[in-house]
Amino acid sequence: MTSHVAYRPRRSPGSRWGLVPFAAAVTLAAAIGGLGVAGTSAEYQGLDQPPWAPPSWLFGPVWTLLYATIAVAGWLAWRRSGWTPALTAYAIQLVLNALWTPIFFGFGEYGLALIDIVLMWLAIGATVLLFRPISRLAAGLLLPYWAWVTFATALNTAIWLAN
């Protein structure tokens, strides 16, 4: 009779918490952003915008989906490698993400928001590049986010120039 031992992958320290810390971090970033946009739909509609600007109602559903993929991407990378420079880049882009909305809407500083979003775009790109050798799936999950931030950067630029 032969013994059959099932393979169990190595778990990262604290992995029993799984996705929870990443979901919490992303929720915090979203909440900070949410505080920055409370009651700003009329402000957004009142801005001189390019004809390709989306309606304000679209941002909530898009960001909800993107925040979910951001959390899963971070968790996948962390699960594979623990805290590395890739996760530091991830944390930086998340902080920049949280700051953009209050800068843009709360303070109405469209030029400063543009600087923030360009830095965020660069940090997302660095995160994608650093995640790729760790987890192609994690890197891939960030691509829609990076694409949306590319679009948002163009929109931020257009609004800054027009207002």
Secondary structure, DSSP 8 states (H G I E B T S, - for coil): ------------TTGGGTTHHHHHHHHHHHHHHHHHHTT-HHHHHHS---TT---GGGHHHHHHHHHHHHHHHHHHHHHHH-S-HHHHHHHHHHHHHHHHHIIIIIS--HHHHHHHHHHHHHHHHHHHHHHTTT-HHHHHHTHHHHHHHHHHHHHHHHHHHH-
